[in-house]
């Protein structure tokens, strides 16, 4: 298991390392792009401000 550097978020450091990779071939490039898209989609879901709670 890796340790986070002092004062840095371990999860965020892992994401930065993943995004900094360069692809070796087209298949790996597609996989890396899909990982980025998945992160963006999950981030959008996490920040969704639903207003469909007026029935409560």
GROMACS elastic network, one bead per residue, 0.5 to 0.9 nm:
[ bonds ]
;  ai    aj funct       b0    kb
    2    10     6  0.85068   500
    3     6     6  0.89888   500
    3    10     6  0.71694   500
    4     7     6  0.79304   500
    4     8     6  0.61995   500
    4     9     6  0.65788   500
    4    11     6  0.85121   500
    4    13     6  0.77101   500
    5     8     6  0.55576   500
    5     9     6  0.79457   500
    5    10     6  0.76245   500
    5    13     6  0.89887   500
    6     9     6  0.86412   500
    8    11     6  0.88997   500
    8    12     6  0.78902   500
    8    13     6  0.72147   500
    9    12     6  0.52953   500
    9    13     6  0.61031   500
    9    14     6  0.87074   500
   10    13     6  0.50945   500
   10    14     6  0.62997   500
   10    15     6  0.88331   500
   11    14     6  0.51178   500
   11    15     6  0.64063   500
   11    16     6  0.87628   500
   12    15     6  0.50933   500
   12    16     6  0.62316   500
   12    17     6  0.86309   500
   13    16     6  0.51167   500
   13    17     6  0.62062   500
   13    18     6  0.86620   500
   14    17     6  0.50969   500
   14    18     6  0.61937   500
   14    19     6  0.86720   500
   15    18     6  0.50329   500
   15    19     6  0.61544   500
   15    20     6  0.85508   500
   16    19     6  0.51661   500
   16    20     6  0.61091   500
   16    21     6  0.89874   500
   17    20     6  0.51602   500
   17    21     6  0.67971   500
   18    21     6  0.57125   500
   18    32     6  0.83891   500
   19    22     6  0.82332   500
   19    32     6  0.78136   500
   19    35     6  0.87898   500
   19    36     6  0.75175   500
   21    32     6  0.82584   500
   22    28     6  0.88636   500
   22    29     6  0.76694   500
   22    32     6  0.85204   500
   23    26     6  0.72669   500
   23    27     6  0.83347   500
   23    28     6  0.55064   500
   23    30     6  0.85441   500
   23    31     6  0.89100   500
   23    32     6  0.74157   500
   24    27     6  0.83258   500
   24    28     6  0.63409   500
   24    29     6  0.71418   500
   25    28     6  0.54634   500
   25    29     6  0.61850   500
   25    30     6  0.87785   500
   26    30     6  0.61616   500
   26    31     6  0.86336   500
   27    30     6  0.51546   500
   27    31     6  0.63150   500
   27    32     6  0.87377   500
   28    32     6  0.61470   500
   28    33     6  0.85347   500
   29    32     6  0.51750   500
   29    33     6  0.61537   500
   29    34     6  0.86042   500
   30    33     6  0.50735   500
   30    34     6  0.61324   500
   30    35     6  0.86433   500
   31    34     6  0.50851   500
   31    35     6  0.62569   500
   31    36     6  0.87806   500
   32    35     6  0.50586   500
   32    36     6  0.64010   500
   32    37     6  0.87369   500
   33    36     6  0.51091   500
   33    37     6  0.62527   500
   33    38     6  0.86361   500
   34    38     6  0.60506   500
   34    39     6  0.85834   500
   35    38     6  0.50731   500
   35    39     6  0.62632   500
   35    40     6  0.87122   500
   36    39     6  0.51642   500
   36    40     6  0.62829   500
   36    41     6  0.86394   500
   37    40     6  0.50956   500
   37    41     6  0.60994   500
   37    42     6  0.85768   500
   38    41     6  0.50564   500
   38    42     6  0.60913   500
   38    43     6  0.84545   500
   39    42     6  0.51541   500
   39    43     6  0.60229   500
   39    44     6  0.85545   500
   40    43     6  0.50242   500
   40    44     6  0.61495   500
   40    45     6  0.86689   500
   41    44     6  0.50753   500
   41    45     6  0.62975   500
   41    46     6  0.86773   500
   42    45     6  0.50145   500
   42    46     6  0.61488   500
   42    47     6  0.86866   500
   43    46     6  0.50364   500
   43    47     6  0.62942   500
   43    48     6  0.86392   500
   44    47     6  0.52233   500
   44    48     6  0.60857   500
   45    48     6  0.51737   500
   45    49     6  0.88618   500
   46    49     6  0.86721   500
   50    53     6  0.73185   500
   51    54     6  0.70957   500
   52    55     6  0.75073   500
   53    56     6  0.59951   500
